[in-house]
Amino acid sequence: MKAIEFNKTVIFRDNYPVPEPQSGEALIKIDLAGICNTDLEIIKGYMNFSGILGHEFVGRVVKINGDRQELVGKRVTGEINCPCKECEYCQKGLYTHCSNRSVLGIYNRNGCFADYITLPVDNLHIIPDSVTDEEAVFTEPLAAAYEILEQVNIKPDDKVLILGDGKLGLLVSLVLNQTAADVLLAGKHEEKLGKVEDQGVKTILPENLEISKQYDIVVEATGSAGGFEFALSLLKPRGILVLKSTVAANKEINLAPVVVDEITVIGSRCGPFKPAINALEKKLFNVKPLISGIYKISKAKEALKLSKTKGCLKVIIDFND
């Protein structure tokens, strides 16, 4: 099968073996796969990962090893964390924090930049007929945006600021704008901001932000090392800072404002797929304007190159013949 492998360098394979599903797993034929910033960070050395890249996908089940044979032929996407179901975190239902988990295309499990993948059947979610493949490939990052609503009670009188107009920041703005709160997205790129302004999201350029402690909740999604302290300068005392950026940088951080202003800091990662799929099915917003390009697997080099360019949003790889 065709696959994009990473082993200290990116390797485009035409003859990678098709995986065999283990007990309780499904074999899935990939239709579309989305390139995520995490994939680009892995190429730079993040997580010391070796194997097939990719974790955002939509495809069809072609084989089940075990129960749930009714899933064969279904169009699905899948949660990326594969838990052991036995450790203390799994016993508490905290599967995304399983001590022994593998993670699709990120840790100890080949990813979806390939013709076929395997995943536990418990990870799979059926895609409704009204949701296109192009929309369905956004399920995983959209679920990460919905995780904020699982962690934070956003009230109608809250002032919410989202920092960062990358793919995740834009998705977070679309999700949080469905609440009754006063939501504002700050980003540096007018073209990107315009893709959600058209859908009712209020936006602002950073240079036009009043630097004062006026927001109840700030979501930091800039992907920059300086985002943490900038967010603190905008939060009210006893405000909530939601961290979506995973920046590994040796940077000194002044934590005094966290203590003095009694700020609650919440790390936020993977999220629930069901509300993400429900939002796509109900057309609560339109994710298609966030697509910068769709490339056949034969043009995967061009797809990866585009995904690294400034101003690029979601690039999708098409594995259909």
N, C-alpha and C positions, 0 to 999 in steps of 0.2 A: 504494500500500500504506500501511498504518498504520505510523507510526514515531514515536519520541520523540527529537527532535533537540535538540542543545545548541549554541547560537550566542550566547554571552554571557548567554542566558537559555534556559529549557527551553521547547521548542515541540512541541506535540502535533499531528502531521501525519496527515491522512487521504489525502493524494494524493502521497506521496513515490514517485518512480519505482522500479520493481522493478529491482534491479541485474542486470547481465549478467555471468556468469562468464567470466573470462579463461582463456587456455589453461592447463590443469592445475588449474583451479578447479571447485568444485561450487557449485550454487545450492541453498540449504537453506531449507525452510519451517520457521519457528520454531514450536514448540509452547509451551514454557515458557522463561522467562528469569528469572534471579535478580538481585535488586538487591544490589550489593556496596558496601561503604564507599568503595571507590575511585570508584565512580560518583558518590557524594555529594561526594567531594573534588573531582572534575572540575567539578561544578556550582559549586563555590566558586572555581574557577580553576586547579586543579591540572593541570599538563601543557599548559595553554593549548590544550586540545582543542576543535575544532569538528566537529560531525558527529553521527551517531547513536550514542547511548550503549549500554553493555551488553557484557558479555563472558562471562557464565555462561549456558549454554543447553542445551537438547535439542531436536532437530527431525528432519525427514526430508529426505533428498536427493531433489530433484526433477529435477535436470539435472546432467550432467557435460560439461565442455568438454575432451575428450581421452580419455585412457585411464581405466581403473577404472570402466567403465560398470556393473559388477556392484554398485556402491554405490547406484545409483538405487533408491529405495524403502526404503533402510535407515534405521533410526533411529540418529542419531549425536549426538555432542558433538564439540567441537573445541578444539585447543590454540590459544591466543590470539596467540602470536608467529609472525609470517609472515616467515621469513628470506629473504635473497637467494640463499643456497647458494653464494656465490662469495667472500665476504670471508674474512679470516684466521680469524675466529672460527667461521664456518660450516665451513671446511676442517678445523677441530679438533672439529667436532661440537657446538660451543657455540652452538646455534641461538638460544637465548633471549638471547644477548648479541650477536647479529648487529648490526653497525654500521649496516646499512641496513634493518633490519626495520621492518615496520608492526605495530601491536598492535591487536587487535580492540577497538573502542570506546574506545581509550585514546590511540593515536598513529597518525595518517595512515591510518586504516581505519575505515569505518563499522562500528558494533557491532550487537548482536543484539536491541536493543529495537525490533524491526521484524518485519513479516510474513516478510521474506526477507533472507538474508545470503549473501555469497559467502566461501569460504575455500579455500585450496589443499587438494587431496585428501589430501596427505601429512599434513595437520593433523587429519584426521578419525579418530574412534574409534567403532566400532560398539557400541551399547548392547545388552547381553544381554537376552533376553525377560523374565528374572526380575527385572530392575531396572525399577522404575516411573519414569515421567517425573519425579515429584517427587523421587525419589532421584537420578536422573541429573543433574539441574540442579546438584547439589552437586559434581560431578566436578572442576571447575576449582579451587575452594577446597580440596577434599580433597587434590588433587594437591599443592597448596602445603604442606599438612601433611606429606605423604609425602616432600617434598623434604628434610626434616630427617634422615630415615633414609638418604638418599643422601649427605648431607654429614657426618654424625656417627655414629661407631660407638658405639652405646649398649650398655653391658655389663650383665649381670644384677645386679652389685653397685653400679651407679650409683644415686645419688639425683638424681632429675630434678624440677625445679620449673617449672611453666608459669605465667606471670603474665598475667592477663587472661581474662575470661569473655565476651568478644565471640564472634562467629561463628567466627572463625579460632582463637581460644584453645580453644574447646570442641572443634572438630574436631581440633586438635593433641592435646588430651588423650585423645580417643578413639583416635587412631592410636598415640600413644606408649604408651598403656596396653596395647596388644597385645604390647609387648616384655616381657621378664622383669624390667625395672628397677623400682625403687620410684618411682612417678610420683605427683605431687601437683599439683593445680590450685588456684591462688589467685585468687579473684575477689570482687568487692564485692556481687554480687547472688545471694541465696540461691535465688531462683526459677530463674535461669539455671544455677547450679551443680547444682540438682536434676535437670536434664535429662540430665546425664552421671553423676551419683551413682547414678541408677537402673541404669546400665550398668556399674557397678563401678569408676568413677573416684573416687579419694580427693580430697576438696576441703577448702578452708579459707578463711576470711575473712581479709583482709590484717591486720586488727588482732590476729588470733590467731597470726600468724606470729612465730616467734622470729627476731629479726634477728641472725643469726650466720652465719658462713661455713661452711655445712654441706652445700651442694649441689654435685655434680660438674658438672651441666649445668643452666642456666637458660634457658628460652625466653621471650623478652620479646615479648608480644603485647598489651600494654595499649593501644597507640595513643596513649600520652602521652609528652610530652617528658621527664618525670622517670623513666620506666621504666628507662632505661639505668643510671643511677646506683643506683637501688634494686636492680636485679639484681646489680650488682657487690657490694653489701653482703651478698649471700646466697651468693656463689660461693666455693668453696674455692680456695686457691692452685692454679694450673695448671688451673683449671676452664674450662668452655666456655660462652660466652654466645652464644646464637642469637638474632639480631635479626629479628623478623617485622614490627615496626612500621615504617611509613614516615612518620615525623613530620618535616615541614619546619618547624623552629622555630629562632629565633635565641636559643639557650640556651647559656650557658657550661657546659662539661662538664669535670669534673676527671678527667683520664686517668691520673693517678698510680697509682691502684689497678690499672689494667690492666698497667702496667709492673712495679710492685712484686710483685704476685701472679702475674705471668706468665700473664695470662688470654688465652685464644684467643677472638677475636671473629669470628663468622661471620654474614655477611648471608645471608638466605634468602628466596627469592622464588618464582618459578613452579616447578612440580614435575612428576613423571612421572604421566601419566594411567593407564597400565596397572595399577599397583598400586591406584590409587584405584577404578577400575572393578571390579577383582577383589575388593576389600573389600566393595563394594556388592553384587556378585553372590553372594558367600559369606555375606552378612549378618553380617559380623564385628561390626557395631554398627548402631545405628539413627539415621539422620540426620533422620528426619521430625519428632521433637520439637523440632527447631531451626527449624521453619517457623512464623512468626508470622502469616502470611496469604497467601492466593492471590487475586489480583484479575484480572478480565478486562481486556483492554487498554482498554476503554471507561471503566474506573475507574482508569486509570493515575495520575491526579493523587492519588487517595486512597492508592494503593500507595506512591508516593514520599513522601507526607506521613507515613504510618505508619512507613516505613523510617527516618525521621529522629527518631522519638520515642525517649525514654529507655527502655531495657529491651527494645527490639525486636530480634529476631534476623533470620532470613531472610524476606524478602518476595519473592513470586514473581508475575510477570506472565504471564497466560495469553493466548496469541495465537490460540487456537482459537475458531472461530465458535460 
